[in-house]
Amino acid sequence: MDIHIRYGGMTMKKTILLVLVMGLALTSACSNKKSNKEKYDEAINQVIIWENKNLQANGTYKSNDILERKDTGIIVYKAGKFIQLLYKTPPNKDIESLYERGKDGIYKKYSNVNLKSIDKDLKESSYTENVGKK
C-alpha cells in the first residue's frame, strides 16, 4: 500500500526530491565560484603587480604604496583573456584598467583606445571579485 500525502498539488516524494535537487544546485554553484577564483588567481595577481609597477612609475603611488587586491574590483572576461581592474587612487579618482593576455600568457595593459573592437568580448564576465563592494 503506497500512501501519498498531497501538499499544494505535489506529493511529499516530489517535494522532498525538489528540495534535494535545489540543495545540490546551490552546493555546486558555490564550489564553482571557488574553482573560478583558484583558476584566475595567478592571472589576477600578475595583473595587480603590473598595475602597481605602472602606478609607481607614473608617480601616482610612492614606492612603498601598493594597490591591494582586497581594495580592487576585478572582472575577468572571455575565460581570462581580459582582466579589468576598478579602484580609486589616493586623491579619490576612479580608475579602470584593462589588461589582455598575450599569446605568451603574459598580461599587458590594453592600449587600444577603441574598445568597440573588443566590445563583444566584454559583454559577459567569467569571474568577478570585489565588484559592487563599499
C-alpha positions as CSV (number, residue, x, y, z in Angstrom):
1,M,0.0,0.0,0.0
2,D,1.5,3.3,-1.1
3,I,0.3,6.4,0.8
4,H,0.7,9.8,-0.9
5,I,0.2,13.0,1.1
6,R,-0.8,15.9,-1.1
7,Y,0.7,19.3,-0.4
8,G,-0.5,22.0,-2.8
9,G,-0.9,19.6,-5.7
10,M,2.5,17.9,-5.2
11,T,3.2,14.6,-3.4
12,M,5.5,14.6,-0.5
13,K,8.0,12.5,-2.5
14,K,8.2,15.2,-5.2
15,T,8.6,17.9,-2.6
16,I,11.5,16.1,-1.0
17,L,13.1,15.4,-4.3
18,L,12.7,19.1,-5.3
19,V,14.4,20.2,-2.1
20,L,17.3,17.8,-2.6
21,V,17.8,18.9,-6.2
22,M,17.8,22.6,-5.2
23,G,20.3,21.9,-2.4
24,L,22.6,20.1,-4.8
25,A,22.4,23.0,-7.3
26,L,23.3,25.6,-4.6
27,T,26.2,23.5,-3.5
28,S,27.6,23.1,-7.0
29,A,27.2,26.8,-7.6
30,C,29.3,27.7,-4.5
31,S,32.0,25.2,-5.4
32,N,32.2,26.6,-8.9
33,K,32.9,30.0,-7.6
34,K,35.8,28.7,-5.6
35,S,37.3,26.8,-8.6
36,N,37.0,30.0,-10.7
37,K,38.8,32.0,-8.0
38,E,41.6,29.4,-8.0
39,K,41.6,29.3,-11.8
40,Y,42.2,33.0,-12.2
41,D,44.2,33.6,-9.1
42,E,47.6,33.7,-10.7
43,A,46.5,35.9,-13.6
44,I,44.8,38.4,-11.3
45,N,47.9,38.6,-9.1
46,Q,50.1,39.1,-12.2
47,V,47.8,42.0,-13.4
48,I,47.8,43.7,-10.0
49,I,51.7,43.5,-9.9
50,W,51.8,45.2,-13.4
51,E,49.3,47.8,-12.3
52,N,51.3,48.6,-9.2
53,K,54.5,49.0,-11.3
54,N,52.6,51.3,-13.6
55,L,51.2,53.4,-10.7
56,Q,54.7,53.8,-9.1
57,A,56.4,54.5,-12.5
58,N,54.0,57.3,-13.3
59,G,54.2,58.8,-9.8
60,T,50.6,58.1,-8.8
61,Y,51.9,55.9,-5.9
62,K,55.1,56.2,-3.9
63,S,57.5,53.3,-4.0
64,N,56.1,52.0,-0.6
65,D,52.4,52.4,-1.6
66,I,50.6,49.4,-3.2
67,L,47.3,48.7,-4.7
68,E,45.9,45.7,-2.8
69,R,43.7,43.0,-4.3
70,K,41.1,43.4,-1.5
71,D,40.6,47.0,-2.4
72,T,40.3,46.4,-6.1
73,G,37.2,45.4,-8.2
74,I,38.2,42.7,-10.6
75,I,36.3,41.4,-13.6
76,V,37.6,38.6,-15.8
77,Y,36.2,38.3,-19.3
78,K,36.5,35.7,-22.0
79,A,37.8,32.9,-19.8
80,G,40.8,35.0,-18.7
81,K,41.6,36.7,-22.0
82,F,40.8,40.1,-20.5
83,I,41.0,41.3,-16.8
84,Q,39.6,44.7,-15.8
85,L,40.7,46.4,-12.5
86,L,38.4,49.0,-10.9
87,Y,39.8,51.1,-8.0
88,K,40.3,54.6,-6.5
89,T,43.7,56.3,-6.3
90,P,44.6,58.3,-3.1
91,P,43.1,61.6,-4.4
92,N,39.8,59.5,-4.7
93,K,39.9,59.3,-8.5
94,D,38.1,56.3,-10.1
95,I,40.5,54.2,-12.3
96,E,39.6,51.4,-14.8
97,S,42.5,49.4,-16.3
98,L,42.1,46.7,-18.8
99,Y,44.7,44.0,-19.4
100,E,44.8,41.5,-22.3
101,R,46.6,38.1,-22.1
102,G,49.1,37.8,-24.9
103,K,49.9,34.6,-26.8
104,D,52.8,34.1,-24.4
105,G,50.4,34.1,-21.4
106,I,51.7,37.4,-20.1
107,Y,49.2,40.2,-19.5
108,K,49.7,43.6,-20.9
109,K,47.7,46.8,-20.5
110,Y,45.2,47.1,-23.3
111,S,46.3,50.1,-25.2
112,N,43.7,50.3,-28.0
113,V,41.6,53.4,-27.4
114,N,38.8,51.9,-29.5
115,L,37.1,49.5,-27.1
116,K,34.3,48.8,-29.7
117,S,36.7,46.3,-31.4
118,I,36.5,44.1,-28.3
119,D,33.1,45.1,-27.0
120,K,31.6,41.7,-27.7
121,D,34.3,40.1,-25.6
122,L,33.4,42.3,-22.6
123,K,29.7,41.5,-22.6
124,E,29.7,38.6,-20.2
125,S,32.1,38.1,-17.3
126,S,33.8,34.8,-16.4
127,Y,34.6,35.8,-12.8
128,T,34.1,38.9,-10.6
129,E,35.7,39.8,-7.3
130,N,35.0,42.8,-5.0
131,V,32.6,44.4,-7.5
132,G,29.8,46.4,-6.0
133,K,31.7,46.4,-2.7
134,K,31.8,49.5,-0.5
